Amino acid sequence: MDILEQKPILLTKGTPGEPCPIAKTLDVIGTKWTFLIVRDLLLEGTMRFSELLRAMEGISPKTLSLRLRELEQQDIITRTVYPEVPPRVEYSLTDKGKRLESIFIELKRFGLTL
């Protein structure tokens, strides 16, 4: 458990000129496809590219590839390539990515009240 999880965090406006932590989180999960990728990995654990593509009706392979790359760069997911023919690639959430689960649960809880 890191230091931020141990002490209470209050909702504040923040410091002008510094990035807002809430805005930074929304930058990570705020787009439709990114949100759905993280949701599906939270539910399924590990998925292959083709499984993610099938699960998200309407996403292009290029967009899925771009979103996966962005999530990997942000240390939200990990990409594992297996040395097989044809190559097998699997995507899983990192520990950092798994910490998003509580946010998703609260978003669902709120959505159920609408």
PyMOL commands that set and color helices and strands:
alter all, ss='L'
color gray80, all
select helices_A, chain A and resi 3-6+21-29+32-44+49-55+61-73+95-98+101-111
alter helices_A, ss='H'
color red, helices_A
select strands_A, chain A and resi 46-48+77-82+88-93
alter strands_A, ss='S'
color yellow, strands_A
deselect
rebuild
show_as cartoon
